[in-house]
Structures are given as structure tokens and as C-alpha cells.
Amino acid sequence: MMIGRVIGNVWATRKKDSLSGSKLMIVQRLDAVSGESLENFVAVDCVGSGIGEKVLVTVGSSARKALENTEAPVDAAIVGIIDEAKD
């Protein structure tokens, strides 16, 4: 899993049927130690996150399991909103 910040959303009028109803968010990955901003990527939102929130993201087959749809073409899913993180 990784930590990121939601920086935007993606509007897709046409997408795979298995993604119908899913909210797509642009996430900027954050270094867990330094807080430095890293690459951006798109993730399916499973928890109702909003722009500006720190989130917990899972990737790979775990992301598809988070959607409860192992056939969905997803490799990143937001599975938590971070209230606080301590070293």
C-alpha cells in the first residue's frame, strides 16, 4: 500500500462496463517518510474521498479485490482516508 493525496478527478463518459458507477480520482503519491510529492496516477475511489485529502491506496490484484470485482481493469484503488499518520 502507499500514501497519496487526491489532487483531481477524471470524467470518463465512455469506459468499460465493469467500471460503471466508479469514481476515478487523480492521486499524487507521497513519500511516507519525507512527504515529498512523487508521480501521479489514477485510482478508483472505494471510500468517497475528496480533493485535498490524504488517502491510503492499494495496487495490483488487491485493488480489484477492494472493488469486489476481480474482473475490473483496475490496478489502483483508494481504500482509506488518512486522518493522522505518525512516525
FENLIN-V31587 format. One record per residue. N is the residue number from 0. RES is the residue in three letters. SS is DSSP state (a for helix, b for strand, c for the rest). OMEGA is omega in whole degrees, -180 to 180 (NA if undefined). BURIAL is # if it has 9 or more other ideal C-beta (glycine too) atoms within 8 Angstrom, else .. Layout:
[[N | RES | SS | OMEGA | BURIAL] [N | RES | SS | OMEGA | BURIAL]]
This chain:
[[0 | MET | c | 179 | .] [1 | MET | b | 179 | #] [2 | ILE | b | 178 | #] [3 | GLY | b | 176 | #] [4 | ARG | b | 178 | #] [5 | VAL | b | -177 | #] [6 | ILE | b | 179 | #] [7 | GLY | b | 177 | .] [8 | ASN | b | -178 | #] [9 | VAL | b | 175 | .] [10 | TRP | c | 179 | .] [11 | ALA | c | -179 | .] [12 | THR | c | 177 | .] [13 | ARG | c | 178 | .] [14 | LYS | c | 179 | .] [15 | LYS | c | -178 | .] [16 | ASP | a | -178 | .] [17 | SER | a | 177 | .] [18 | LEU | a | -179 | #] [19 | SER | c | -180 | .] [20 | GLY | c | 180 | .] [21 | SER | c | 177 | #] [22 | LYS | b | -180 | .] [23 | LEU | b | -177 | #] [24 | MET | b | 173 | #] [25 | ILE | b | -177 | #] [26 | VAL | b | 173 | #] [27 | GLN | b | -180 | #] [28 | ARG | b | 180 | #] [29 | LEU | b | 173 | #] [30 | ASP | c | -175 | .] [31 | ALA | c | -178 | .] [32 | VAL | c | -174 | .] [33 | SER | c | -176 | .] [34 | GLY | c | -179 | .] [35 | GLU | c | 178 | .] [36 | SER | b | 179 | .] [37 | LEU | b | -174 | .] [38 | GLU | b | 176 | .] [39 | ASN | b | 177 | .] [40 | PHE | b | 179 | .] [41 | VAL | b | 179 | .] [42 | ALA | b | 174 | #] [43 | VAL | b | -178 | #] [44 | ASP | b | 180 | #] [45 | CYS | c | -171 | .] [46 | VAL | c | 178 | #] [47 | GLY | c | 180 | .] [48 | SER | c | 180 | #] [49 | GLY | c | 180 | .] [50 | ILE | c | 180 | .] [51 | GLY | c | -178 | .] [52 | GLU | c | 172 | #] [53 | LYS | b | -175 | #] [54 | VAL | b | 175 | #] [55 | LEU | b | -175 | #] [56 | VAL | b | 173 | #] [57 | THR | b | -176 | #] [58 | VAL | b | 177 | #] [59 | GLY | c | -177 | .] [60 | SER | a | 177 | .] [61 | SER | a | 178 | #] [62 | ALA | a | 178 | #] [63 | ARG | a | 178 | #] [64 | LYS | a | 179 | .] [65 | ALA | a | 177 | #] [66 | LEU | c | -175 | #] [67 | GLU | c | 177 | .] [68 | ASN | c | -175 | .] [69 | THR | c | 178 | .] [70 | GLU | c | -178 | .] [71 | ALA | c | 179 | #] [72 | PRO | c | -175 | .] [73 | VAL | c | 175 | #] [74 | ASP | c | 174 | .] [75 | ALA | b | 180 | #] [76 | ALA | b | 175 | #] [77 | ILE | b | -175 | #] [78 | VAL | b | 179 | #] [79 | GLY | b | 173 | .] [80 | ILE | b | -175 | #] [81 | ILE | c | 176 | #] [82 | ASP | c | -177 | .] [83 | GLU | c | 176 | .] [84 | ALA | c | -179 | .] [85 | LYS | c | 177 | .] [86 | ASP | c | NA | .]]
